[in-house]
Amino acid sequence: MPEPTIAPAADAELSAEDAKLVTLARSARARIGAVEGAAVRDQDGRTYAAASVALPSLSVTALQLAVASAAAAGASKLEAAAVVTEASTLDGAGHAAVRDLAVDAPIHVASPDGTLLGTVTE
């Protein structure tokens, strides 16, 4: 699967609701010192945040875990997602998980300090 393309931020300002996702993702990442944090918002406005997990028997990206939490809570659609990471690309597995519940939801990618790096819309 090809890496998703992150459209540069170009001075784009996030809506208050999407900025909240970045804040939640930063908090999830910082809480345990994880490689990345993520948050998603479902069709009812509920949010789910998660951090990446790397155990000997289980590895899950933060975005996969946030989507799984939303799905386990009954979400049938996602409105938006955010990932906070030091990587310069969005992982394919997390991207695919979001697309399972939303073909057009924006996935905002931010650096650990919360600076928006760009958004994946495809």
CNS distance restraints for C-alpha pairs under 8 A (distance, minus, plus):
assign (resid   1 and name CA) (resid  92 and name CA) 6.81 0.50 0.50
assign (resid   2 and name CA) (resid  92 and name CA) 7.30 0.50 0.50
assign (resid   3 and name CA) (resid  89 and name CA) 7.20 0.50 0.50
assign (resid   3 and name CA) (resid  90 and name CA) 6.94 0.50 0.50
assign (resid   3 and name CA) (resid  91 and name CA) 6.87 0.50 0.50
assign (resid   3 and name CA) (resid  92 and name CA) 5.81 0.50 0.50
assign (resid   4 and name CA) (resid  89 and name CA) 7.45 0.50 0.50
assign (resid   4 and name CA) (resid  90 and name CA) 6.30 0.50 0.50
assign (resid   4 and name CA) (resid  91 and name CA) 7.63 0.50 0.50
assign (resid   4 and name CA) (resid  92 and name CA) 6.74 0.50 0.50
assign (resid   4 and name CA) (resid  95 and name CA) 7.28 0.50 0.50
assign (resid   4 and name CA) (resid 120 and name CA) 6.86 0.50 0.50
assign (resid   4 and name CA) (resid 122 and name CA) 7.50 0.50 0.50
assign (resid   5 and name CA) (resid  89 and name CA) 7.70 0.50 0.50
assign (resid   5 and name CA) (resid  90 and name CA) 7.89 0.50 0.50
assign (resid   5 and name CA) (resid 120 and name CA) 6.14 0.50 0.50
assign (resid   5 and name CA) (resid 122 and name CA) 7.85 0.50 0.50
assign (resid   6 and name CA) (resid  89 and name CA) 7.16 0.50 0.50
assign (resid   6 and name CA) (resid  90 and name CA) 7.50 0.50 0.50
assign (resid   6 and name CA) (resid 109 and name CA) 7.72 0.50 0.50
assign (resid   6 and name CA) (resid 117 and name CA) 7.87 0.50 0.50
assign (resid   6 and name CA) (resid 118 and name CA) 5.43 0.50 0.50
assign (resid   6 and name CA) (resid 119 and name CA) 5.29 0.50 0.50
assign (resid   6 and name CA) (resid 120 and name CA) 4.84 0.50 0.50
assign (resid   7 and name CA) (resid 118 and name CA) 5.09 0.50 0.50
assign (resid   7 and name CA) (resid 119 and name CA) 5.24 0.50 0.50
assign (resid   7 and name CA) (resid 120 and name CA) 6.06 0.50 0.50
assign (resid   7 and name CA) (resid 121 and name CA) 7.99 0.50 0.50
assign (resid   8 and name CA) (resid 117 and name CA) 6.19 0.50 0.50
assign (resid   8 and name CA) (resid 118 and name CA) 4.38 0.50 0.50
assign (resid   8 and name CA) (resid 119 and name CA) 6.84 0.50 0.50
assign (resid   9 and name CA) (resid 116 and name CA) 6.21 0.50 0.50
assign (resid   9 and name CA) (resid 117 and name CA) 5.56 0.50 0.50
assign (resid   9 and name CA) (resid 118 and name CA) 4.21 0.50 0.50
assign (resid   9 and name CA) (resid 119 and name CA) 6.79 0.50 0.50
assign (resid  10 and name CA) (resid 118 and name CA) 7.92 0.50 0.50
assign (resid  14 and name CA) (resid  18 and name CA) 5.72 0.50 0.50
assign (resid  14 and name CA) (resid  19 and name CA) 5.57 0.50 0.50
assign (resid  15 and name CA) (resid  19 and name CA) 6.05 0.50 0.50
assign (resid  16 and name CA) (resid  20 and name CA) 6.20 0.50 0.50
assign (resid  17 and name CA) (resid  21 and name CA) 6.68 0.50 0.50
assign (resid  18 and name CA) (resid  22 and name CA) 6.68 0.50 0.50
assign (resid  18 and name CA) (resid  80 and name CA) 7.09 0.50 0.50
assign (resid  18 and name CA) (resid  81 and name CA) 7.68 0.50 0.50
assign (resid  18 and name CA) (resid  82 and name CA) 7.58 0.50 0.50
assign (resid  19 and name CA) (resid  23 and name CA) 6.36 0.50 0.50
assign (resid  20 and name CA) (resid  24 and name CA) 6.15 0.50 0.50
assign (resid  21 and name CA) (resid  25 and name CA) 6.08 0.50 0.50
assign (resid  21 and name CA) (resid  38 and name CA) 7.69 0.50 0.50
assign (resid  21 and name CA) (resid  39 and name CA) 5.35 0.50 0.50
assign (resid  21 and name CA) (resid  40 and name CA) 6.58 0.50 0.50
assign (resid  21 and name CA) (resid  41 and name CA) 7.52 0.50 0.50
assign (resid  21 and name CA) (resid  47 and name CA) 7.64 0.50 0.50
assign (resid  21 and name CA) (resid  81 and name CA) 6.83 0.50 0.50
assign (resid  21 and name CA) (resid  82 and name CA) 5.75 0.50 0.50
assign (resid  22 and name CA) (resid  26 and name CA) 6.10 0.50 0.50
assign (resid  22 and name CA) (resid  38 and name CA) 7.52 0.50 0.50
assign (resid  22 and name CA) (resid  39 and name CA) 7.07 0.50 0.50
assign (resid  22 and name CA) (resid  82 and name CA) 5.56 0.50 0.50
assign (resid  22 and name CA) (resid  83 and name CA) 6.91 0.50 0.50
assign (resid  22 and name CA) (resid  84 and name CA) 6.88 0.50 0.50
assign (resid  22 and name CA) (resid 108 and name CA) 7.81 0.50 0.50
assign (resid  22 and name CA) (resid 110 and name CA) 7.14 0.50 0.50
assign (resid  22 and name CA) (resid 114 and name CA) 6.61 0.50 0.50
assign (resid  23 and name CA) (resid  27 and name CA) 6.21 0.50 0.50
assign (resid  23 and name CA) (resid 114 and name CA) 7.27 0.50 0.50
assign (resid  24 and name CA) (resid  28 and name CA) 6.17 0.50 0.50
assign (resid  24 and name CA) (resid  38 and name CA) 7.33 0.50 0.50
assign (resid  24 and name CA) (resid  39 and name CA) 6.15 0.50 0.50
assign (resid  24 and name CA) (resid  49 and name CA) 6.10 0.50 0.50
assign (resid  25 and name CA) (resid  29 and name CA) 6.21 0.50 0.50
assign (resid  25 and name CA) (resid  36 and name CA) 7.95 0.50 0.50
assign (resid  25 and name CA) (resid  37 and name CA) 4.54 0.50 0.50
assign (resid  25 and name CA) (resid  38 and name CA) 4.23 0.50 0.50
assign (resid  25 and name CA) (resid  39 and name CA) 5.10 0.50 0.50
assign (resid  25 and name CA) (resid  49 and name CA) 5.97 0.50 0.50
assign (resid  25 and name CA) (resid  50 and name CA) 6.92 0.50 0.50
assign (resid  25 and name CA) (resid  51 and name CA) 7.58 0.50 0.50
assign (resid  25 and name CA) (resid  82 and name CA) 6.75 0.50 0.50
assign (resid  25 and name CA) (resid  83 and name CA) 6.22 0.50 0.50
assign (resid  25 and name CA) (resid  84 and name CA) 5.93 0.50 0.50
assign (resid  26 and name CA) (resid  30 and name CA) 6.08 0.50 0.50
assign (resid  26 and name CA) (resid  37 and name CA) 5.91 0.50 0.50
assign (resid  26 and name CA) (resid  38 and name CA) 7.48 0.50 0.50
assign (resid  26 and name CA) (resid  84 and name CA) 5.96 0.50 0.50
assign (resid  26 and name CA) (resid 112 and name CA) 6.52 0.50 0.50
assign (resid  26 and name CA) (resid 113 and name CA) 7.85 0.50 0.50
assign (resid  26 and name CA) (resid 114 and name CA) 7.02 0.50 0.50
assign (resid  27 and name CA) (resid  31 and name CA) 5.88 0.50 0.50
assign (resid  27 and name CA) (resid  37 and name CA) 7.52 0.50 0.50
assign (resid  28 and name CA) (resid  32 and name CA) 7.16 0.50 0.50
assign (resid  28 and name CA) (resid  37 and name CA) 5.38 0.50 0.50
assign (resid  28 and name CA) (resid  38 and name CA) 7.20 0.50 0.50
assign (resid  28 and name CA) (resid  49 and name CA) 6.34 0.50 0.50
assign (resid  28 and name CA) (resid  50 and name CA) 5.61 0.50 0.50
assign (resid  28 and name CA) (resid  51 and name CA) 5.40 0.50 0.50
assign (resid  29 and name CA) (resid  33 and name CA) 5.72 0.50 0.50
assign (resid  29 and name CA) (resid  34 and name CA) 4.96 0.50 0.50
assign (resid  29 and name CA) (resid  35 and name CA) 6.86 0.50 0.50
assign (resid  29 and name CA) (resid  36 and name CA) 5.42 0.50 0.50
assign (resid  29 and name CA) (resid  37 and name CA) 4.25 0.50 0.50
assign (resid  29 and name CA) (resid  38 and name CA) 7.67 0.50 0.50
assign (resid  29 and name CA) (resid  50 and name CA) 7.53 0.50 0.50
assign (resid  29 and name CA) (resid  51 and name CA) 5.26 0.50 0.50
assign (resid  29 and name CA) (resid  52 and name CA) 7.70 0.50 0.50
assign (resid  29 and name CA) (resid  84 and name CA) 7.51 0.50 0.50
assign (resid  30 and name CA) (resid  34 and name CA) 6.64 0.50 0.50
assign (resid  30 and name CA) (resid  37 and name CA) 7.92 0.50 0.50
assign (resid  32 and name CA) (resid  51 and name CA) 7.79 0.50 0.50
assign (resid  34 and name CA) (resid  51 and name CA) 6.04 0.50 0.50
assign (resid  34 and name CA) (resid  52 and name CA) 5.96 0.50 0.50
assign (resid  34 and name CA) (resid  53 and name CA) 7.55 0.50 0.50
assign (resid  35 and name CA) (resid  51 and name CA) 7.68 0.50 0.50
assign (resid  35 and name CA) (resid  52 and name CA) 6.34 0.50 0.50
assign (resid  35 and name CA) (resid  85 and name CA) 6.64 0.50 0.50
assign (resid  35 and name CA) (resid  86 and name CA) 7.51 0.50 0.50
assign (resid  36 and name CA) (resid  51 and name CA) 5.86 0.50 0.50
assign (resid  36 and name CA) (resid  52 and name CA) 5.62 0.50 0.50
assign (resid  36 and name CA) (resid  61 and name CA) 7.63 0.50 0.50
assign (resid  36 and name CA) (resid  62 and name CA) 6.08 0.50 0.50
assign (resid  36 and name CA) (resid  83 and name CA) 7.01 0.50 0.50
assign (resid  36 and name CA) (resid  84 and name CA) 5.54 0.50 0.50
assign (resid  36 and name CA) (resid  85 and name CA) 4.70 0.50 0.50
assign (resid  36 and name CA) (resid  86 and name CA) 7.42 0.50 0.50
assign (resid  37 and name CA) (resid  49 and name CA) 7.39 0.50 0.50
assign (resid  37 and name CA) (resid  50 and name CA) 5.77 0.50 0.50
assign (resid  37 and name CA) (resid  51 and name CA) 4.29 0.50 0.50
assign (resid  37 and name CA) (resid  52 and name CA) 6.28 0.50 0.50
assign (resid  37 and name CA) (resid  62 and name CA) 5.21 0.50 0.50
assign (resid  37 and name CA) (resid  63 and name CA) 7.31 0.50 0.50
assign (resid  37 and name CA) (resid  83 and name CA) 5.78 0.50 0.50
assign (resid  37 and name CA) (resid  84 and name CA) 5.20 0.50 0.50
assign (resid  37 and name CA) (resid  85 and name CA) 6.83 0.50 0.50
assign (resid  38 and name CA) (resid  49 and name CA) 5.62 0.50 0.50
assign (resid  38 and name CA) (resid  50 and name CA) 5.44 0.50 0.50
assign (resid  38 and name CA) (resid  51 and name CA) 6.29 0.50 0.50
assign (resid  38 and name CA) (resid  62 and name CA) 5.17 0.50 0.50
assign (resid  38 and name CA) (resid  63 and name CA) 5.13 0.50 0.50
assign (resid  38 and name CA) (resid  66 and name CA) 6.38 0.50 0.50
assign (resid  38 and name CA) (resid  81 and name CA) 7.31 0.50 0.50
assign (resid  38 and name CA) (resid  82 and name CA) 5.47 0.50 0.50
assign (resid  38 and name CA) (resid  83 and name CA) 4.30 0.50 0.50
assign (resid  38 and name CA) (resid  84 and name CA) 6.13 0.50 0.50
assign (resid  39 and name CA) (resid  47 and name CA) 6.74 0.50 0.50
assign (resid  39 and name CA) (resid  48 and name CA) 5.38 0.50 0.50
assign (resid  39 and name CA) (resid  49 and name CA) 4.10 0.50 0.50
assign (resid  39 and name CA) (resid  50 and name CA) 6.33 0.50 0.50
assign (resid  39 and name CA) (resid  63 and name CA) 6.93 0.50 0.50
assign (resid  39 and name CA) (resid  66 and name CA) 5.80 0.50 0.50
assign (resid  39 and name CA) (resid  81 and name CA) 5.71 0.50 0.50
assign (resid  39 and name CA) (resid  82 and name CA) 5.38 0.50 0.50
assign (resid  39 and name CA) (resid  83 and name CA) 6.70 0.50 0.50
assign (resid  40 and name CA) (resid  47 and name CA) 5.57 0.50 0.50
assign (resid  40 and name CA) (resid  48 and name CA) 5.41 0.50 0.50
assign (resid  40 and name CA) (resid  49 and name CA) 6.62 0.50 0.50
assign (resid  40 and name CA) (resid  63 and name CA) 7.95 0.50 0.50
assign (resid  40 and name CA) (resid  66 and name CA) 6.26 0.50 0.50
assign (resid  40 and name CA) (resid  67 and name CA) 6.74 0.50 0.50
assign (resid  40 and name CA) (resid  70 and name CA) 7.63 0.50 0.50
assign (resid  40 and name CA) (resid  78 and name CA) 6.93 0.50 0.50
assign (resid  40 and name CA) (resid  79 and name CA) 7.65 0.50 0.50
assign (resid  40 and name CA) (resid  80 and name CA) 5.81 0.50 0.50
assign (resid  40 and name CA) (resid  81 and name CA) 4.21 0.50 0.50
assign (resid  40 and name CA) (resid  82 and name CA) 6.42 0.50 0.50
assign (resid  41 and name CA) (resid  45 and name CA) 5.63 0.50 0.50
assign (resid  41 and name CA) (resid  46 and name CA) 5.51 0.50 0.50
assign (resid  41 and name CA) (resid  47 and name CA) 4.44 0.50 0.50
assign (resid  41 and name CA) (resid  48 and name CA) 6.59 0.50 0.50
assign (resid  41 and name CA) (resid  78 and name CA) 5.77 0.50 0.50
assign (resid  41 and name CA) (resid  79 and name CA) 5.63 0.50 0.50
assign (resid  41 and name CA) (resid  80 and name CA) 5.53 0.50 0.50
assign (resid  41 and name CA) (resid  81 and name CA) 6.41 0.50 0.50
assign (resid  42 and name CA) (resid  46 and name CA) 5.49 0.50 0.50
assign (resid  42 and name CA) (resid  47 and name CA) 6.50 0.50 0.50
assign (resid  42 and name CA) (resid  70 and name CA) 7.01 0.50 0.50
assign (resid  42 and name CA) (resid  75 and name CA) 5.95 0.50 0.50
assign (resid  42 and name CA) (resid  76 and name CA) 7.55 0.50 0.50
assign (resid  42 and name CA) (resid  77 and name CA) 5.74 0.50 0.50
assign (resid  42 and name CA) (resid  78 and name CA) 4.23 0.50 0.50
assign (resid  42 and name CA) (resid  79 and name CA) 5.51 0.50 0.50
assign (resid  42 and name CA) (resid  80 and name CA) 7.46 0.50 0.50
assign (resid  43 and name CA) (resid  75 and name CA) 6.96 0.50 0.50
assign (resid  43 and name CA) (resid  76 and name CA) 7.28 0.50 0.50
assign (resid  43 and name CA) (resid  77 and name CA) 5.41 0.50 0.50
assign (resid  43 and name CA) (resid  78 and name CA) 5.64 0.50 0.50
assign (resid  43 and name CA) (resid  79 and name CA) 5.91 0.50 0.50
assign (resid  47 and name CA) (resid  70 and name CA) 7.74 0.50 0.50
assign (resid  48 and name CA) (resid  66 and name CA) 5.59 0.50 0.50
assign (resid  48 and name CA) (resid  67 and name CA) 7.67 0.50 0.50
assign (resid  48 and name CA) (resid  69 and name CA) 6.51 0.50 0.50
assign (resid  48 and name CA) (resid  70 and name CA) 6.14 0.50 0.50
assign (resid  49 and name CA) (resid  66 and name CA) 5.37 0.50 0.50
assign (resid  50 and name CA) (resid  62 and name CA) 5.30 0.50 0.50
assign (resid  50 and name CA) (resid  63 and name CA) 7.16 0.50 0.50
assign (resid  50 and name CA) (resid  65 and name CA) 5.96 0.50 0.50
assign (resid  50 and name CA) (resid  66 and name CA) 5.10 0.50 0.50
assign (resid  51 and name CA) (resid  61 and name CA) 7.27 0.50 0.50
assign (resid  51 and name CA) (resid  62 and name CA) 4.44 0.50 0.50
assign (resid  51 and name CA) (resid  63 and name CA) 7.84 0.50 0.50
assign (resid  51 and name CA) (resid  65 and name CA) 7.42 0.50 0.50
assign (resid  51 and name CA) (resid  66 and name CA) 7.98 0.50 0.50
assign (resid  52 and name CA) (resid  59 and name CA) 7.68 0.50 0.50
assign (resid  52 and name CA) (resid  60 and name CA) 5.81 0.50 0.50
assign (resid  52 and name CA) (resid  61 and name CA) 4.54 0.50 0.50
assign (resid  52 and name CA) (resid  62 and name CA) 3.97 0.50 0.50
assign (resid  52 and name CA) (resid  63 and name CA) 7.68 0.50 0.50
assign (resid  52 and name CA) (resid  65 and name CA) 7.40 0.50 0.50
assign (resid  53 and name CA) (resid  58 and name CA) 7.26 0.50 0.50
assign (resid  53 and name CA) (resid  59 and name CA) 5.43 0.50 0.50
assign (resid  53 and name CA) (resid  60 and name CA) 5.18 0.50 0.50
assign (resid  53 and name CA) (resid  61 and name CA) 6.43 0.50 0.50
assign (resid  53 and name CA) (resid  62 and name CA) 7.14 0.50 0.50
assign (resid  54 and name CA) (resid  58 and name CA) 6.12 0.50 0.50
assign (resid  54 and name CA) (resid  59 and name CA) 4.49 0.50 0.50
assign (resid  54 and name CA) (resid  60 and name CA) 6.65 0.50 0.50
assign (resid  55 and name CA) (resid  59 and name CA) 5.94 0.50 0.50
assign (resid  60 and name CA) (resid  64 and name CA) 6.29 0.50 0.50
assign (resid  60 and name CA) (resid  65 and name CA) 6.39 0.50 0.50
assign (resid  61 and name CA) (resid  65 and name CA) 6.28 0.50 0.50
assign (resid  61 and name CA) (resid  93 and name CA) 7.57 0.50 0.50
assign (resid  61 and name CA) (resid  94 and name CA) 6.38 0.50 0.50
assign (resid  62 and name CA) (resid  66 and name CA) 6.14 0.50 0.50
assign (resid  62 and name CA) (resid  83 and name CA) 7.60 0.50 0.50
assign (resid  62 and name CA) (resid  94 and name CA) 7.50 0.50 0.50
assign (resid  63 and name CA) (resid  67 and name CA) 6.15 0.50 0.50
assign (resid  63 and name CA) (resid  82 and name CA) 7.93 0.50 0.50
assign (resid  63 and name CA) (resid  83 and name CA) 6.71 0.50 0.50
assign (resid  63 and name CA) (resid  94 and name CA) 4.85 0.50 0.50
assign (resid  63 and name CA) (resid  95 and name CA) 7.61 0.50 0.50
assign (resid  63 and name CA) (resid  97 and name CA) 7.49 0.50 0.50
assign (resid  63 and name CA) (resid  98 and name CA) 7.64 0.50 0.50
assign (resid  64 and name CA) (resid  68 and name CA) 6.05 0.50 0.50
assign (resid  64 and name CA) (resid  93 and name CA) 6.95 0.50 0.50
assign (resid  64 and name CA) (resid  94 and name CA) 4.84 0.50 0.50
assign (resid  64 and name CA) (resid  97 and name CA) 5.74 0.50 0.50
assign (resid  64 and name CA) (resid  98 and name CA) 7.62 0.50 0.50
assign (resid  65 and name CA) (resid  69 and name CA) 6.07 0.50 0.50
assign (resid  66 and name CA) (resid  70 and name CA) 6.32 0.50 0.50
assign (resid  67 and name CA) (resid  71 and name CA) 6.13 0.50 0.50
assign (resid  67 and name CA) (resid  97 and name CA) 6.45 0.50 0.50
assign (resid  67 and name CA) (resid  98 and name CA) 6.40 0.50 0.50
assign (resid  68 and name CA) (resid  72 and name CA) 5.97 0.50 0.50
assign (resid  69 and name CA) (resid  73 and name CA) 6.23 0.50 0.50
assign (resid  70 and name CA) (resid  74 and name CA) 6.52 0.50 0.50
assign (resid  70 and name CA) (resid  75 and name CA) 5.32 0.50 0.50
assign (resid  71 and name CA) (resid  75 and name CA) 4.86 0.50 0.50
assign (resid  71 and name CA) (resid  76 and name CA) 6.72 0.50 0.50
assign (resid  76 and name CA) (resid 101 and name CA) 6.32 0.50 0.50
assign (resid  77 and name CA) (resid 101 and name CA) 4.90 0.50 0.50
assign (resid  77 and name CA) (resid 102 and name CA) 5.73 0.50 0.50
assign (resid  78 and name CA) (resid  98 and name CA) 7.36 0.50 0.50
assign (resid  78 and name CA) (resid 101 and name CA) 5.83 0.50 0.50
assign (resid  78 and name CA) (resid 102 and name CA) 5.47 0.50 0.50
assign (resid  78 and name CA) (resid 105 and name CA) 6.55 0.50 0.50
assign (resid  79 and name CA) (resid 102 and name CA) 7.24 0.50 0.50
assign (resid  79 and name CA) (resid 105 and name CA) 5.33 0.50 0.50
assign (resid  79 and name CA) (resid 106 and name CA) 7.56 0.50 0.50
assign (resid  80 and name CA) (resid 105 and name CA) 4.91 0.50 0.50
assign (resid  80 and name CA) (resid 106 and name CA) 5.18 0.50 0.50
assign (resid  80 and name CA) (resid 107 and name CA) 6.06 0.50 0.50
assign (resid  80 and name CA) (resid 108 and name CA) 7.94 0.50 0.50
assign (resid  81 and name CA) (resid  98 and name CA) 7.63 0.50 0.50
assign (resid  81 and name CA) (resid 105 and name CA) 7.19 0.50 0.50
assign (resid  81 and name CA) (resid 106 and name CA) 6.33 0.50 0.50
assign (resid  81 and name CA) (resid 107 and name CA) 4.64 0.50 0.50
assign (resid  81 and name CA) (resid 108 and name CA) 6.18 0.50 0.50
assign (resid  82 and name CA) (resid 107 and name CA) 5.33 0.50 0.50
assign (resid  82 and name CA) (resid 108 and name CA) 4.47 0.50 0.50
assign (resid  82 and name CA) (resid 109 and name CA) 5.78 0.50 0.50
assign (resid  82 and name CA) (resid 110 and name CA) 7.42 0.50 0.50
assign (resid  83 and name CA) (resid 107 and name CA) 7.34 0.50 0.50
assign (resid  83 and name CA) (resid 108 and name CA) 6.26 0.50 0.50
assign (resid  83 and name CA) (resid 109 and name CA) 4.95 0.50 0.50
assign (resid  83 and name CA) (resid 110 and name CA) 6.16 0.50 0.50
assign (resid  84 and name CA) (resid 109 and name CA) 6.00 0.50 0.50
assign (resid  84 and name CA) (resid 110 and name CA) 4.76 0.50 0.50
assign (resid  84 and name CA) (resid 111 and name CA) 5.43 0.50 0.50
assign (resid  84 and name CA) (resid 112 and name CA) 5.66 0.50 0.50
assign (resid  84 and name CA) (resid 114 and name CA) 7.19 0.50 0.50
assign (resid  85 and name CA) (resid 109 and name CA) 7.38 0.50 0.50
assign (resid  85 and name CA) (resid 110 and name CA) 6.42 0.50 0.50
assign (resid  85 and name CA) (resid 111 and name CA) 5.39 0.50 0.50
assign (resid  85 and name CA) (resid 112 and name CA) 5.88 0.50 0.50
assign (resid  86 and name CA) (resid 111 and name CA) 5.80 0.50 0.50
assign (resid  86 and name CA) (resid 112 and name CA) 6.46 0.50 0.50
assign (resid  90 and name CA) (resid  94 and name CA) 7.49 0.50 0.50
assign (resid  90 and name CA) (resid  95 and name CA) 6.95 0.50 0.50
assign (resid  90 and name CA) (resid 109 and name CA) 7.36 0.50 0.50
assign (resid  91 and name CA) (resid  95 and name CA) 6.33 0.50 0.50
assign (resid  92 and name CA) (resid  96 and name CA) 6.05 0.50 0.50
assign (resid  93 and name CA) (resid  97 and name CA) 6.24 0.50 0.50
assign (resid  94 and name CA) (resid  98 and name CA) 6.42 0.50 0.50
assign (resid  95 and name CA) (resid  99 and name CA) 6.30 0.50 0.50
assign (resid  95 and name CA) (resid 107 and name CA) 7.96 0.50 0.50
assign (resid  96 and name CA) (resid 100 and name CA) 6.25 0.50 0.50
assign (resid  97 and name CA) (resid 101 and name CA) 7.22 0.50 0.50
assign (resid  98 and name CA) (resid 102 and name CA) 6.05 0.50 0.50
assign (resid  98 and name CA) (resid 103 and name CA) 7.75 0.50 0.50
assign (resid  98 and name CA) (resid 105 and name CA) 7.77 0.50 0.50
assign (resid  99 and name CA) (resid 103 and name CA) 4.84 0.50 0.50
assign (resid  99 and name CA) (resid 104 and name CA) 7.47 0.50 0.50
assign (resid  99 and name CA) (resid 105 and name CA) 7.75 0.50 0.50
assign (resid 103 and name CA) (resid 122 and name CA) 7.46 0.50 0.50
assign (resid 104 and name CA) (resid 121 and name CA) 6.12 0.50 0.50
assign (resid 104 and name CA) (resid 122 and name CA) 6.51 0.50 0.50
assign (resid 105 and name CA) (resid 121 and name CA) 6.56 0.50 0.50
assign (resid 106 and name CA) (resid 119 and name CA) 6.31 0.50 0.50
assign (resid 106 and name CA) (resid 120 and name CA) 5.77 0.50 0.50
assign (resid 106 and name CA) (resid 121 and name CA) 4.87 0.50 0.50
assign (resid 107 and name CA) (resid 119 and name CA) 5.48 0.50 0.50
assign (resid 107 and name CA) (resid 120 and name CA) 5.03 0.50 0.50
assign (resid 107 and name CA) (resid 121 and name CA) 6.53 0.50 0.50
assign (resid 108 and name CA) (resid 116 and name CA) 7.13 0.50 0.50
assign (resid 108 and name CA) (resid 117 and name CA) 7.76 0.50 0.50
assign (resid 108 and name CA) (resid 118 and name CA) 6.05 0.50 0.50
assign (resid 108 and name CA) (resid 119 and name CA) 4.38 0.50 0.50
assign (resid 108 and name CA) (resid 120 and name CA) 6.42 0.50 0.50
assign (resid 109 and name CA) (resid 116 and name CA) 6.08 0.50 0.50
assign (resid 109 and name CA) (resid 117 and name CA) 5.57 0.50 0.50
assign (resid 109 and name CA) (resid 118 and name CA) 5.50 0.50 0.50
assign (resid 109 and name CA) (resid 119 and name CA) 5.88 0.50 0.50
assign (resid 109 and name CA) (resid 120 and name CA) 7.72 0.50 0.50
assign (resid 110 and name CA) (resid 114 and name CA) 5.46 0.50 0.50
assign (resid 110 and name CA) (resid 115 and name CA) 5.30 0.50 0.50
assign (resid 110 and name CA) (resid 116 and name CA) 4.28 0.50 0.50
assign (resid 110 and name CA) (resid 117 and name CA) 5.03 0.50 0.50
assign (resid 110 and name CA) (resid 118 and name CA) 7.07 0.50 0.50
assign (resid 111 and name CA) (resid 115 and name CA) 5.35 0.50 0.50
assign (resid 111 and name CA) (resid 116 and name CA) 6.54 0.50 0.50
assign (resid 111 and name CA) (resid 117 and name CA) 6.58 0.50 0.50
